[in-house]
Amino acid sequence: MVNRLKSKIIIKACIKIADHNSLPISILKKGDDERGTILLRIINRDNKSLFFRSKFELNINLDWQIAGRDNLLDLLESNEFIEKEKKIDTDIWIIEIEKYSEDIDIIKLFDFNNFSLD
């Protein structure tokens, strides 16, 4: 088994990146610290949501894939989607970020594969 970053560490990094970029972030549901999947909800100015799910390639690289439909969901649809995901995976983390500016590509902010420790 190949080691990968723990979910809790990824969540902490997401919070730091969001704070650094003045993006409001909330943890809606805490999941398994070690290997819980992360569901990222991005809410735009119109209160519409787009969801991304963490995906580990070869247990090492973290990528984000669109979760559910690839279109914006209204509040009711978003809440239904979240409830469905919580029933499917009880270990899931759910975080929410409010995106006020269309100039920010949030997924690129959270592309940890391009980070270097040098």
Sequence and secondary structure as in RCSB ss.txt:
>XXXX:A:sequence
MVNRLKSKIIIKACIKIADHNSLPISILKKGDDERGTILLRIINRDNKSLFFRSKFELNINLDWQIAGRDNLLDL
LESNEFIEKEKKIDTDIWIIEIEKYSEDIDIIKLFDFNNFSLD
>XXXX:A:secstr
      HHHHHHHHHHHHHHTT  EEEEE   TTT  EEEEEE TTS EEEEEEEEETTTEEEEEE S SS B H
HHHHHHHHHHHHH TT EEEEEE   TT  HHHHT GGG    
